[in-house]
Amino acid sequence: MPHRERVEPDLEVLSHETAQEARAFLTVVRGIAAGESPQTALPVLLLAISQILVTGARLGAISDVVPRSRFEPDLGSDEDVVALRDGLANQLIGIDDYADVVDPLTTPEMSAGQISADVADVAESLLHGLRHHADGEVTEALWWWQFSYLNSWGASAASALKALQSILSHVRLDADEDVVAEAEFDALHR
């Protein structure tokens, strides 16, 4: 049984809730990567990323979490997310790549990204924190989730979210005007 360190009650709750959200995100993303329900993959992925960004925002909004030790315990190798990334890329063929601004404050140049790579980056960081959490290292898990949210996975998730929202907008709004008019007429005259 892992040793549970003593932490402030509010941080204990945040750690527990973050771990729950991380596990829920990973479950959804793994299902999408495996090809479960491809007809709903885009909106479900949009929801999962939105939800994990809420979790990240909570971490970003609190004061810096400082672990007891200056050095992170060695957990061994992390779970490999290559299969997850490849599965997502397979599900997103033709719509995985996007253009984005490097940093809207410091580097306004454009960069290229991939939704699958961004989601895999988020998953990798969440998995790493979950390993600390499972070992009872609540402060270390929170520190890792907070640091990696601010340093990498928050931006990756936000970029993927923006790309997915754009895809869904085009899918839903770029319809043929005659088809839309007929659907509106049918809906109004039932």
C-alpha positions as CSV (number, residue, x, y, z in Angstrom):
1,M,0.0,0.0,0.0
2,P,1.5,3.4,-1.0
3,H,2.5,5.8,1.7
4,R,0.1,8.9,1.9
5,E,1.8,12.1,2.8
6,R,0.0,14.7,4.9
7,V,-1.2,17.7,2.9
8,E,-3.6,20.5,3.3
9,P,-7.2,19.3,2.9
10,D,-7.9,21.6,-0.1
11,L,-4.8,20.2,-1.9
12,E,-5.8,16.7,-1.0
13,V,-9.3,17.3,-2.6
14,L,-7.7,19.0,-5.7
15,S,-5.3,16.1,-6.1
16,H,-8.1,13.5,-5.9
17,E,-10.3,15.5,-8.3
18,T,-7.4,16.0,-10.8
19,A,-6.6,12.3,-10.7
20,Q,-10.3,11.5,-11.4
21,E,-10.4,13.9,-14.3
22,A,-7.0,12.6,-15.7
23,R,-8.3,9.0,-15.6
24,A,-11.6,10.0,-17.3
25,F,-9.7,11.9,-20.0
26,L,-7.4,8.9,-20.6
27,T,-10.4,6.5,-20.8
28,V,-12.1,8.6,-23.4
29,V,-8.9,9.2,-25.5
30,R,-8.0,5.6,-25.4
31,G,-11.5,4.7,-26.7
32,I,-11.3,7.2,-29.5
33,A,-7.8,6.0,-30.5
34,A,-9.1,2.4,-30.5
35,G,-11.8,3.4,-33.0
36,E,-14.8,3.1,-30.7
37,S,-17.7,5.2,-32.0
38,P,-15.9,6.9,-34.8
39,Q,-19.1,8.9,-35.7
40,T,-18.9,10.7,-32.4
41,A,-15.1,10.9,-32.0
42,L,-14.7,14.6,-32.8
43,P,-17.4,16.0,-30.5
44,V,-16.4,13.6,-27.7
45,L,-12.7,14.5,-28.1
46,L,-13.7,18.2,-28.0
47,L,-15.6,17.6,-24.7
48,A,-12.7,15.6,-23.2
49,I,-10.2,18.3,-24.0
50,S,-12.4,21.0,-22.8
51,Q,-12.9,19.2,-19.5
52,I,-9.2,18.5,-18.9
53,L,-8.5,22.2,-19.7
54,V,-10.9,23.2,-16.9
55,T,-8.9,20.9,-14.6
56,G,-5.7,22.5,-15.8
57,A,-7.0,25.9,-15.3
58,R,-7.8,25.1,-11.7
59,L,-4.1,24.0,-11.3
60,G,-2.9,27.2,-13.0
61,A,-5.1,29.4,-10.8
62,I,-3.7,28.2,-7.4
63,S,-0.5,29.2,-5.9
64,D,2.6,27.3,-6.9
65,V,2.6,23.8,-5.4
66,V,6.1,23.1,-3.9
67,P,7.0,19.5,-3.4
68,R,8.8,18.4,-0.2
69,S,11.9,17.3,-2.1
70,R,13.8,19.2,-4.7
71,F,14.3,16.1,-6.8
72,E,11.5,14.1,-8.3
73,P,11.5,10.4,-7.3
74,D,12.4,8.1,-10.1
75,L,9.3,6.2,-11.2
76,G,10.9,4.2,-13.9
77,S,9.8,4.6,-17.5
78,D,6.4,6.1,-18.2
79,E,3.6,4.4,-20.1
80,D,4.4,4.7,-23.8
81,V,1.8,6.9,-25.6
82,V,3.1,6.2,-29.1
83,A,0.3,3.7,-29.7
84,L,-2.2,6.2,-28.4
85,R,-0.9,9.0,-30.7
86,D,-0.8,6.6,-33.7
87,G,-4.4,5.4,-33.0
88,L,-5.6,9.0,-32.8
89,A,-3.7,10.0,-36.0
90,N,-5.4,7.0,-37.7
91,Q,-8.8,8.3,-36.6
92,L,-8.0,11.8,-37.7
93,I,-6.6,11.1,-41.1
94,G,-7.0,14.2,-43.3
95,I,-7.8,16.5,-40.4
96,D,-5.0,15.9,-37.9
97,D,-2.7,18.7,-39.1
98,Y,-3.3,22.4,-38.3
99,A,-1.6,25.8,-38.2
100,D,-1.2,27.7,-35.0
101,V,0.5,30.8,-33.6
102,V,3.7,29.8,-31.7
103,D,3.0,32.2,-28.7
104,P,0.6,35.1,-29.1
105,L,2.6,37.2,-26.6
106,T,6.2,36.6,-27.7
107,T,6.3,34.7,-31.0
108,P,3.5,35.5,-33.4
109,E,4.9,33.3,-36.2
110,M,2.9,30.4,-37.4
111,S,3.7,26.8,-36.5
112,A,2.3,23.4,-37.6
113,G,0.7,21.0,-35.2
114,Q,-1.1,17.7,-35.0
115,I,-4.2,17.1,-32.8
116,S,-3.0,13.5,-32.2
117,A,0.5,14.7,-31.0
118,D,-1.1,17.3,-28.8
119,V,-3.5,14.9,-27.2
120,A,-0.7,12.4,-26.7
121,D,1.4,15.1,-25.0
122,V,-1.5,15.8,-22.6
123,A,-1.9,12.1,-21.9
124,E,1.8,11.6,-21.2
125,S,1.8,14.4,-18.6
126,L,-1.4,13.3,-16.9
127,L,-0.1,9.7,-16.7
128,H,3.2,10.8,-15.1
129,G,1.2,12.7,-12.4
130,L,-1.1,9.8,-11.9
131,R,1.9,7.6,-11.1
132,H,3.0,10.0,-8.3
133,H,-0.6,10.1,-7.1
134,A,-0.9,6.3,-7.0
135,D,2.3,6.2,-4.9
136,G,0.8,8.5,-2.4
137,E,2.9,11.5,-3.4
138,V,0.1,14.0,-3.5
139,T,2.2,17.1,-3.5
140,E,4.6,15.7,-6.2
141,A,1.6,14.8,-8.4
142,L,0.1,18.3,-8.0
143,W,3.4,19.9,-8.7
144,W,3.9,17.8,-11.8
145,W,0.4,18.4,-13.1
146,Q,0.6,22.2,-12.4
147,F,4.1,22.6,-13.8
148,S,3.4,20.5,-17.0
149,Y,0.1,22.3,-17.5
150,L,1.8,25.7,-17.5
151,N,4.9,24.5,-19.4
152,S,3.4,22.2,-22.1
153,W,0.1,20.3,-21.9
154,G,-2.1,23.4,-21.3
155,A,-0.9,24.9,-24.6
156,S,-1.1,21.6,-26.4
157,A,-4.7,21.0,-25.2
158,A,-5.7,24.6,-26.1
159,S,-4.2,24.2,-29.6
160,A,-6.0,20.9,-30.1
161,L,-9.2,22.3,-28.8
162,K,-9.1,25.3,-31.2
163,A,-8.3,22.9,-34.2
164,L,-11.2,20.6,-33.2
165,Q,-13.6,23.5,-32.8
166,S,-12.6,24.7,-36.2
167,I,-13.2,21.3,-37.8
168,L,-16.6,20.9,-36.2
169,S,-17.5,24.4,-37.3
170,H,-16.7,23.6,-40.9
171,V,-18.5,20.2,-40.8
172,R,-21.6,21.8,-39.4
173,L,-21.6,25.2,-41.1
174,D,-20.1,24.6,-44.5
175,A,-23.1,22.8,-45.8
176,D,-24.7,23.3,-49.2
177,E,-27.2,26.3,-48.9
178,D,-29.9,24.4,-50.8
179,V,-29.6,21.4,-48.4
180,V,-29.7,23.7,-45.4
181,A,-32.8,25.6,-46.8
182,E,-34.6,22.3,-47.4
183,A,-33.9,21.1,-43.9
184,E,-35.1,24.4,-42.4
185,F,-38.3,24.2,-44.5
186,D,-38.9,20.6,-43.4
187,A,-38.3,21.5,-39.8
188,L,-40.7,24.5,-39.8
189,H,-43.5,22.8,-41.8
190,R,-44.0,19.4,-40.0
